[in-house]
Structures are given as structure tokens and as C-alpha cells.
């Protein structure tokens, strides 16, 4: 198993700490809280896509939110494979 980059590790830790409330905005805010760094949202989406492709995070579509104009939010969670990668790192 390949080791995680520092950014992948930070994103996965944020998702893990947020539990059921991990979607792009809350992940972004948690990373800012944890590191003091304001991650560019495009970078966050690229890392989430990489982590999902590697099987380290799972995603599921949430219910449409009124404050998002009726659009659904994508929720993320750390997979078993992702937990193993975090433990190794």
C-alpha cells in the first residue's frame, strides 16, 4: 500500500473527525481549523477525487438542501482501506 501525501492525510483526518457531517464545506472548514491554512477549494476537490479513486474514501449523495438551491451535497467517509492507510502513515 502506498503511503499518503501530507495533504491526503490532512483531508482524511478532517473527514474522519467530521464523521457523518463530512462534505466539501465542512471538510474545508475543519482543515482550516486543524492547520490554520485556507486550502483552495479546487485543490480539495482534486484530493477528494484522488482518495475516492484509490478507495480510501467513500462518497454518498445526500438529500437536496434548500440553502444550496435544491442541489444535493456529496458526503464523504473514510473506508476501511483508508483507515489502514492512515494507520500506516
C-alpha positions in Angstrom: 0.0 0.0 0.0 1.3 3.4 -1.0 1.8 6.0 1.8 -0.4 9.1 1.8 0.8 12.5 0.9 0.6 15.1 3.7 -2.4 16.7 2.1 -4.2 13.4 1.6 -3.6 12.6 5.3 -4.9 16.0 6.4 -8.1 15.7 4.2 -8.7 12.1 5.5 -8.2 13.2 9.1 -10.7 16.0 8.6 -13.3 13.6 7.1 -12.7 11.1 10.0 -13.2 13.8 12.6 -16.4 15.1 11.0 -18.0 11.7 10.9 -21.4 11.9 9.3 -21.1 15.6 8.5 -18.2 15.5 6.1 -19.0 17.3 2.9 -16.8 19.8 1.0 -17.7 22.9 3.0 -17.3 21.3 6.4 -14.1 19.5 5.3 -12.7 22.8 4.2 -13.6 24.5 7.5 -12.1 21.5 9.5 -8.8 21.7 7.6 -8.7 25.5 8.3 -9.4 24.8 12.0 -6.8 21.9 12.2 -4.0 23.6 10.2 -4.7 27.3 10.1 -4.3 27.1 6.3 -7.0 28.0 3.8 -7.0 25.3 1.3 -8.1 26.2 -2.2 -11.5 24.5 -2.8 -10.4 23.2 -6.2 -7.4 21.5 -4.6 -9.7 19.9 -2.0 -11.9 18.5 -4.8 -8.9 17.1 -6.6 -7.7 15.4 -3.4 -11.1 14.0 -2.7 -11.3 12.6 -6.3 -7.9 11.0 -5.8 -8.8 9.5 -2.5 -12.0 8.1 -3.9 -10.3 6.6 -6.9 -7.7 4.9 -4.6 -10.5 3.5 -2.5 -9.5 5.5 0.6 -12.8 7.4 0.9 -16.4 6.6 0.1 -18.9 9.1 -1.1 -22.7 9.2 -1.0 -25.2 11.7 -2.2 -27.2 13.5 0.5 -30.7 14.9 0.3 -31.1 18.2 -1.6 -30.5 21.2 0.6 -32.7 24.3 0.3 -29.8 26.7 1.0 -27.9 25.2 -2.0 -30.8 25.9 -4.3 -32.1 22.3 -4.1 -28.8 20.7 -5.0 -27.6 17.5 -3.3 -24.4 17.5 -1.2 -21.8 14.8 -1.5 -20.9 13.3 1.8 -17.5 11.5 2.4 -16.4 8.9 4.8 -13.1 7.1 5.3 -13.1 3.5 4.1 -11.5 0.5 5.8 -8.7 0.7 3.3 -8.4 4.4 4.1 -8.2 3.7 7.8 -5.4 1.2 7.1 -3.5 3.8 5.1 -3.9 6.4 7.9 -2.6 3.9 10.4 0.4 3.1 8.3 1.2 6.8 7.7 
